[in-house]
Amino acid sequence: MAASFEEGNLERPNWAGETNLSRLVGALIGFKPLYSLLKLGARQVLIRYCLEGVGD
């Protein structure tokens, strides 16, 4: 079953902060093509990490 996520202007949690860096990171993540690349890279790292754990 696929989960559905709400998009748009969501309320920011307290830990997100209001610094320039957090706003920059939020803007980069909000840029869909870059987010897709980041998601793909994170998936590959997670798979590689899990496979290394299996071989131990």
Buried (B, 14 or more C-beta within 10 A) or exposed (E): EEEEEEEEEEEEEEEEEEEEEEEEEEEEEEEEEEEEEEEEEEEEEEEEEEEEEEEE
